Amino acid sequence: MHTSFQAIQISPFVYRVGAIDWALRNFHGYETRRGSTYNAFLVKGTSGYVLIDTVKKGFEDELMARIKSVCDPRQIVAIISNHAEMDHSGNIPYVLERIAPDAKVYASVMGAKALAAHFGADFHAIPVAPSSTLEIAGRKFHFVETRMLHWPDSMWTFDVEERVLFSNDAFGMHLAGLPCWYDEYDPAILEEESSKYFANILMTYASVVAKLCEAYPTLGIEPAIVCPDHGPLWRGDGIAHILGRYARWSNPLYRKNKAVVVYDTMWHSTEKMAYAIADGLNAGNVETVVMPLSGSHRSDVARELLDSKALIVGSPTLNQGMMPSVADVLTYIKGLKFPIELGAVFGSYGWAPLGAKALQDFIAPMAQNMTNPMTVQFVPTQDDLAKCRDYGEELAHVLYNGCTWQCV
């Protein structure tokens, strides 16, 4: 059977049948420069096929073409929905209405409620109990509840006989590509995109991730393949690698002596201060990343914060407050709940340093330790910039000695 898109067989009875979104560049505020995939999987049973997750609405033709390369879609007897978010569940109604009207839909208890909320009260999914095992289409599937990873309905499905774990959003990344496996990609790209995904999607639930990583050996699953719903699949040593990364990223002790300097500027005064502060941090042996918001996306700021102890933010005073671009990134970061060990603010002003005050008020509740602001009126002089550099060195001293600002 020939179709325009072909499924990829990943084990004797499991096929990857999802879609590739080459054009995606924004995922609810997260910049996806390399696109994404909406992975779905088809499992061959003795009495039909089981479809695990679907794809985002608009990609149903690609999904159906890949399924048709394996079987007649009418042979689908069940759909397992691991997560009700629309990039995974959006085409469940399409499959039921046009292809397999008698297929049963399985979801977590919360997933069944979410699907009904999405598709109408008359949509009935069969709720599966946490840590339960069901025989569907002649194959055994074990279900693991992963609530708040990253929605209340999230769960994993483990094909017991094939030893394939369908992990939904866990262990994924936004990365479009034709190759199926992680070891077919540049490791540097995998590290960048998987860490960016964790920082922007899962960081706010880091404590939940940490508990799951700790409990993982007791779950009774030893997958040979891990299939997330975004990005490439994991096999062999890659499984231990990504599990180790999740354990590391979810641990607040993982942060290193690194500072992220984020700023916006009007007439370059705040920019000059940012460069001088960064130079002082570097002189104090602190790894420093400078991110001007004229060219840095909020989701990239989040990725850099994933392994950083310090967040240093600068803004000139505008309308008695901070620049809108700075307010945007701080609001985003606040929601992700990064464990910021040291916060600091700086900026130039004309009449009153109200931009720095607004920054201080916003960041103080997010940081374990907060410094005094560094402010300059109008254009910084060489003496002002020297003070900014000293300020950076003092921040480095605080990071290395683990003390409060007052000890400097």
N, C-alpha and C positions, 0 to 999 in steps of 0.2 A: 504494500500500500504506500503510495507516494503522496506526500503533502508538501506544502511550501515550508513548513517547519517540522523538524524531527525531534522526538523525545530523545533523551540521553539515558541509557540504561546504566544504573549505578550499582546494582547488585542483581542476582538472578531473577528476582521478582519485583524490583523497585525501579521506577523511571522518574526522571526529572521532566516535568511537563509545563513549567511556568513560562513567564514572559520576561523579556528584557526591555527596560525603559531607558533607551540611550539618551533621550532628550531631557529627562528630569534634572532640574537644577535647583529646586527648592522643595523641601519636605517640611511643611509647617514651621518655617523659620530657620531651618537647618539647610545650609548650602551644600548641594550634592553635585560637585563639579564633575564627577565621573559617572553620573547617572545611577541607576540601580537595577535590581532584578526583583521580580515578585515570584519567588519560587513556589511551585506546587508540585505534588508528587502523586504518582499513580502506583498502587500496590496490587499485584495480581494475586487473587485468592483462588480457591478451588471452586467457588460458586459465584464468581464475578470479580469486579475491580473496586478498590477503595480509593477515593480521591482525598488526599490530605491537603487541606487549604485550597483556595483558589487564587485569583489574581485581581488586581485593581480593575474597576469598571473601565471599559474602553480597550481592554486587552484580551477580550473573550475570544476573538478570532484566532489569536496566536495560541491561547490555551487549548482550544478545540482542535486546532491543526496538529498540535503535538500529541494530544490524546489519540486522535485518529491514526497517527502513525504507529500506535501500539494496538488499539482495539476499536471496536464499535463503541462510541460513547454511551450507547444504550445499555452496555454491560456494566456500567457503574451502578453498584447497588448501595453504596454508602459514601457519605462525605464526613470526614472528621475535621472539625473547625477548632484549631488550637488557639485562635485569637480572633475576636470579633471586629477588630479594626478593619476599615473598609479596603485597605490595600491587600488584605488577605481574604476577606469574606465577601467582597463586593460582587462577585459573580456566582455566589451560591444560588440566588434566585434564578439566574440565567440557566444554570445547569438543571435545576429542578423543573423549570417551566418548559424548557425547549429540548432537553436531552434525556434526562432520567427522572421522570416525575415520581417514580416509586422509590427513589433512593431515600434511605434514612440519613438524617443528619445527627451527628454526635458532637457534643461540646461539654465543657465543664459546667457545673451548676450555674456559675455566674455567666458563663458564655451563652448558655441557653437563654437566659434573661436578656442579655445584651443583643443577641440576634433577633429576638422578638421585638425589642425596642427599635432596632434598625429597620426591620422588614415588616412589622405589623404583628398585632397580637395573635393572628391566626397562624403565624410561623411557629412551628413546634419542633424544637431540637430535643433529642434525647440526652438528658444530663447524665454524665458519668461520674462516679464517685472518685474522690482522690485516692491514689494508690490502688486502683482497681484494675483488673485484667478482663478483657472481653474477647470473645471469638467473633470476628466479623468477616464474612465472606470466606470462612474456613481458615482464617489467620488469627493469631493471638496478638492483641495490642494491649500494652500496659500503659496506664495514664498516670502522669505525675503532675500534681497541681503546683503551679509556679506563680501563685497570686502576686500581683504587683511587679511582675517581671515582663512587661511593664504596665499592664492593665489588671484589674481585679479578676478578669476571666482567663488570664493566660495559663496555658498548660503545655506539657510536653507529651508526645506520643512515641512509644517505643515498640517497634516491630520486634517481637521476642525472637522469632526464628531467623530473621535476616540480620538481627543486631544493628538495626538502623534507628537512630534517634532523630525524630523530627522536633526540633527545638524552637520553632517559630522565630521570634525576634531575638532570642538569646543567641550569642555567638555569631551574629550577622554583621553586615556592613553594607553601606550603599556603594556598590561598585558594579557597573554594567560590564558584561564581558561574555564572550562565547564559551571560553573554557569552563569546565565544570568544577575542577578541584583546586583547592588552595595552593597546591604545589606547582600549579601551572601559571602562577602569577609572581611578579616581582615581590620578594619579601618586604621591601621597604614600603611599597604601596599597601600591602596587607596591614602592616603595622600602623601606618597613617590612618587608613580608613576604618580599621577595627577599633582603634583607640578613639577616633573622632566619633564613631557611632556610640561607643560606651559613654563618652563624656556628654553627648547631647541627648541621648535617649534613656540611658540607664543610670546615670550618675545620681539622680535625685532619689533612686531606690538602692543606693550602694549597700546599705545595711542589710537589705533583703538578699542582695546578690551574695554578700559575705556569708550569710547564714546558709544559703543554698550550696555554696562552694564547700563549706564545712560539712554539710550533710551529704554531699554527693556520694562518698564511698558507701554510704548506708542505703542508697536508693535501690540497690539490687539491679542496676543496669550497667553493662559493660559494652558500650557501643563500638562497633567496628567502623561506623560512619556516623557523622553528625551532620544533619541537614537543616541549616537555618533557612528562614524565608527571604532573606536578602543576602546577596553575594555568593561567593564560592562555598563549596562543601568541604568538610574536614575529614581526613582519614589518617591512619597511622600515627606518627609522632605529632601531627598537627592537632590532634584532639587534646593531648596533654598540654600542648603549647597554649591553645586558646583558653583552656580551663585555668592554667597557671596565670595567664594575663588577667582573667576576670578576678581571680583571688587577689592579685596584686592591686589592680585598679580600685577594687572595693575596700581596700585597707587604708585607713587614714595615715598609717605609719609609712606607707610607700612614698609619700612626698619627699622630694629632695630639696636641697638649698638652691632653689630656682625662683626667680621673680618674673612676673609678667607685668610689663609696663604698658598700660593702655591709655590712649589720650586722643583728644581732638583739639584743634587749635583754630583761631580766627586769623591772627596776623603773625603767626609763627612764634610768639613769645612763649606760649605753653609748650610748643614743640621744642624750643631750645632748652627749656627746663627739663623736659623728658630725656633728651639726649645726655645732658649733664648728669642727671640722676642715674641713668643707665651706666654711664662711664664709671661713676663711683661704685655702683654695685659690682661691676666687673672687676674693678680694682680690689674689691673685697672678696674675690673668688666666688661670686654668686653667678650661676648661669642665668643670663638675662635675655629675655625676648621682648623687643619693643614693637608694639602693634598700633600704628596710627590708624584711627578709625576711618580715615579717608580711603583706605585700601584694605582693611581687615574686617572680615565678616565675624559676626557674633559667635557663630559655631566654631570658627577657628580659634577664637579667644578661649572658648570652652575647652577645646582640645589641649591647648597649651596649659590650661589650669589643672589638667588631670594629674600631672606629676609635680605641681608647683606648691610651694609653701606661702608665697607672698603675692598679693595683688596690689599693684600700685597704679592709681588712676588719676589722670590729670584733665582739667577742663578750665577754660577761661570762664569768667562770669558772663552770662547772657540772660537778660531779663530777670536779674536777681536770682539766677539759679545756674544749673549746669547746661551744657550743650545737649540738644535732643539726642544726638547719636550716642552720647555717653549714658544718658538715662536709659536708652534702648538696651545697650549691652549689659548694664547693671541689673536691669529688671530681668533679663534673660538668665543671667548668672545666678541671681538670687533664687530663682525657681529650681535650679539644678542642685543647690545645696552643697556646694563645694566646701570642704573643710579648710577654710583659709586660716592659716596660722598667723599671718601678719598682714594688716591692711595699712595703706598709706595713701594720702591724697596730696595733690599739688595743683597749682594753676596761677595764671596771671589775672589781674583785675584792673578796672579803671577807678571806680569810686569806692567800692567796698568788696572784700573778698568773699562774696556770697556764693560763688560757684564752688569754692573749696568747702565752705560750710555745708552746702547741700550734699556734696560728695561724702563728707565726714558723717553726716547724719544717716546717709543711706548705707554706707559700708560698715559702720561700727557694729550693728547687730549681726553682721555676717562673719566678722573676724574675731578670733580668739584674743588678739592683741592689736591695738590701734595706736598709731604714732600721732604726733602733732603735725598739722598740715604745713606744707612749704608753699608760701605765696610770695608773689612779686607784683609790684604795681607797675602797670604799663610794660615797657620793654626792659628785659633783664640786662643789667650791666655785667661786666666781667666779674665784678665782685659777687653779684647775685648768682652767677653761674658757678662760681667757685663754691658758694654756699650750697648750691644744689648738688654739686659733686660730693661735697662733704656729707650731705644728707644721705646720698646713696651709700656711702661707706658706712655710715651709722646704721642704716638699715641692714647692711650685710653683717655688721657686728651683732645685731639683735638676732638675726637668723642663725648664726653660727653658735651663739652662746645660749640660745633658748631662753632669754630673759625678757623682761618687759622694757618698754621704751625708756622708762625712767633710769635704767641702769647705764645708759649710754653717756 
